[in-house]
Amino acid sequence: MGKLDNKVAVITGATSGIGRSTAELFAAEGAYVVVSGRRQAEGQAVAKSLGKSAIYVASDVADEEQVKKLIDTSVNEYGRIDCMFNNAGIPGKAGGLEDLEADQIDSELAILINGVLYGMKHVAPIMKRQGSGAIINTGSIAGQRAGYGVSMVYSLAKAAVIHASKCAAMELAEHKIRVNSVSPGAIVTGIFGKAFGLSDTQADADGATNGLLDRFNTAQPYPRAGIADDVAQAALFLASDNSEFITGTDILVDGGMIAGRRWSETMARWEGLSQVITPG
C-alpha cells in the first residue's frame, strides 16, 4: 500500500523542479494528482507521464480566479482535496534595496505571497466540509535567515509564507486541517538557471544544472547537493497520515545549512586559537 492511497493532491508549480518531483512521488504513493502550472505543454506532459492517476489544470497563481478554477476543477474531477501543495514560485530578481522597482515588487509578491494565500483561501472551505486536509506551502531558508537569498523580495516573501502557514494552522486546526511549510536549502533545480536569465525551457533542460551538483556538495554540512526529491519526501510526510499531529511547523530541508557551523570548521578555529594562546 502507498502512503497516499486514494488521496487527492493539488500541486502548483508542478511542471518542473520540486513540484514535478513531488507529483511523481505522490502518484507513486497512490495519490490522484492534479498537476498545475502556467506552461501547458509541460504540465500536460507531466500529467501524461503519471498515467490515469493525474490530470493537468492550467493556473497562474497570481490570478485569484485561476486559483479558484483550479480548486473547483479538482473537486469536480475527484470529489475532494486531501492535500494542497502551494509550491509555485519564481527566483526573484537579484539585487538590494537600491535596485528595487515597483513593478518588480508587485509581480513577484503576487506569485510568492498572493498565490499561497489564494490557494489556502479557496481550498479551506473544501477541507472544512471534509473535516480533514493537509496544506503545505513552500518556504525557503532565505525566509528563515537573512543573507541566504540574493533577492530582497524573494526573502521577505518566503518569511511571509512561513508565518502565514503558522497563522493558517491556528485558524484551521479545529477543523482537523493541518498547515505546514517546507523550507528548502540549496536544492539543485532549474530555478537557479532562471535566476541567471535562462528561459524556463533552457533552465529545465536535462543537464542544465549538472554543474551545480559538484558546487553544492559542500554548500552545507551534509556532504552532498540537495535535490528536488529531498523536498518531495518531506512533502510526502506532511501530506500523509504519518504527520497527523503536526501542524504550524516549518520543516527545513537544507542538509544543516542554517543550523550552525560545520564541526570541522569549529575545530579548525579552535586549533587556530590554541596556537595563539598556548605558549610555544
KALINWO-V804801 format. One record per residue. RES is the residue in one letter. PHI is phi as a letter, one per 40 degrees, with the letter a starting at -180 (NA if undefined). OMEGA is omega in whole degrees, 0 to 359 (NA if undefined). D_FIRST is the distance of its C-alpha to the first C-alpha in whole Angstrom. Layout:
# KALINWO-V804801
RES:PHI:OMEGA:D_FIRST, RES:PHI:OMEGA:D_FIRST
This chain:
# KALINWO-V804801
M:NA:178:0, G:c:181:4, K:c:181:7, L:b:182:8, D:d:175:7, N:g:174:10, K:c:180:12, V:b:182:16, A:b:175:17, V:b:183:21, I:b:175:22, T:c:184:25, G:g:187:27, A:c:181:24, T:c:181:26, S:a:172:27, G:f:183:26, I:c:181:24, G:c:180:23, R:c:179:22, S:d:179:20, T:c:178:18, A:c:180:18, E:c:180:16, L:c:180:14, F:c:179:13, A:c:179:12, A:c:179:10, E:c:171:8, G:g:182:8, A:c:164:11, Y:c:189:14, V:b:172:17, V:c:180:21, V:c:182:22, S:b:178:26, G:i:183:29, R:c:186:32, R:c:188:32, Q:c:183:32, A:d:180:32, E:c:180:29, G:c:178:27, Q:c:179:27, A:c:178:26, V:c:181:23, A:c:179:22, K:c:181:23, S:c:181:21, L:c:177:18, G:g:186:18, K:c:182:18, S:c:184:15, A:a:171:18, I:b:176:22, Y:b:175:25, V:b:180:27, A:c:179:30, S:a:170:31, D:b:189:34, V:c:177:33, A:c:181:37, D:b:184:37, E:d:181:36, E:c:178:36, Q:c:177:34, V:c:178:31, K:c:179:32, K:c:177:32, L:d:180:28, I:c:181:27, D:c:180:29, T:c:180:27, S:c:180:24, V:c:179:24, N:c:182:26, E:c:189:23, Y:b:176:20, G:g:182:22, R:a:172:20, I:b:181:20, D:c:180:17, C:a:174:18, M:b:179:22, F:b:179:22, N:c:190:26, N:b:186:26, A:d:180:29, G:a:176:32, I:b:184:35, P:c:185:37, G:g:181:40, K:c:180:43, A:c:178:45, G:i:181:48, G:b:185:49, L:d:185:51, E:c:180:54, D:c:185:52, L:c:177:50, E:b:185:51, A:d:181:50, D:c:179:48, Q:c:180:46, I:d:183:45, D:c:184:45, S:c:181:42, E:c:178:40, L:c:179:40, A:c:179:39, I:c:191:36, L:c:179:35, I:b:184:36, N:d:181:36, G:d:177:33, V:c:180:31, L:c:179:33, Y:c:180:33, G:c:179:29, M:c:182:29, K:d:188:32, H:c:177:30, V:c:184:27, A:d:180:28, P:c:178:29, I:c:182:26, M:c:176:24, K:c:179:27, R:c:179:27, Q:c:186:23, G:g:179:24, S:a:176:21, G:i:178:20, A:b:175:20, I:b:180:23, I:b:179:23, N:b:180:26, T:c:175:27, G:c:179:30, S:a:172:32, I:c:178:33, A:c:175:36, G:c:179:36, Q:c:184:36, R:b:174:39, A:c:177:42, G:g:180:43, Y:b:177:39, G:a:181:40, V:c:178:43, S:b:178:42, M:d:183:44, V:c:180:42, Y:d:183:39, S:c:181:39, L:c:178:40, A:c:181:38, K:c:174:35, A:c:179:36, A:c:180:37, V:c:180:33, I:c:181:32, H:c:177:34, A:c:178:34, S:c:179:30, K:c:179:31, C:c:179:34, A:c:179:31, A:d:180:29, M:c:180:32, E:c:189:32, L:b:185:29, A:d:182:28, E:c:176:29, H:c:183:27, K:g:174:24, I:b:182:23, R:c:178:23, V:b:179:25, N:b:174:25, S:b:177:26, V:b:185:25, S:b:178:28, P:c:170:28, G:c:179:31, A:c:181:32, I:b:183:29, V:c:175:30, T:a:181:30, G:c:182:32, I:c:178:33, F:c:177:36, G:c:179:37, K:c:179:38, A:c:179:40, F:c:172:42, G:g:176:43, L:c:175:41, S:c:178:39, D:d:182:36, T:c:180:36, Q:c:184:38, A:c:183:35, D:c:180:32, A:c:178:33, D:d:177:32, G:g:184:34, A:c:183:35, T:b:182:34, N:d:181:34, G:c:180:37, L:c:183:36, L:d:179:33, D:c:182:36, R:c:184:38, F:c:178:35, N:d:182:34, T:b:180:37, A:c:182:36, Q:a:182:35, P:d:179:35, Y:c:195:31, P:c:168:33, R:a:179:31, A:c:174:30, G:c:179:28, I:b:185:26, A:d:182:24, D:c:177:20, D:c:179:21, V:c:179:22, A:d:180:19, Q:c:177:17, A:c:178:19, A:c:178:18, L:c:178:14, F:d:182:15, L:c:179:18, A:c:186:15, S:c:178:13, D:c:179:13, N:c:181:14, S:b:186:17, E:d:185:18, F:b:181:21, I:b:177:22, T:a:181:25, G:g:186:28, T:b:172:27, D:b:180:28, I:c:178:25, L:c:175:27, V:b:190:26, D:b:178:29, G:g:179:29, G:g:187:32, M:d:184:34, I:b:180:36, A:c:182:35, G:i:180:39, R:c:171:41, R:c:179:39, W:c:181:41, S:c:178:42, E:c:178:44, T:c:181:45, M:c:178:47, A:c:177:49, R:c:180:50, W:c:179:51, E:c:178:53, G:c:178:55, L:c:182:56, S:c:180:57, Q:c:179:59, V:c:188:61, I:c:184:61, T:c:178:62, P:d:180:65, G:c:NA:66
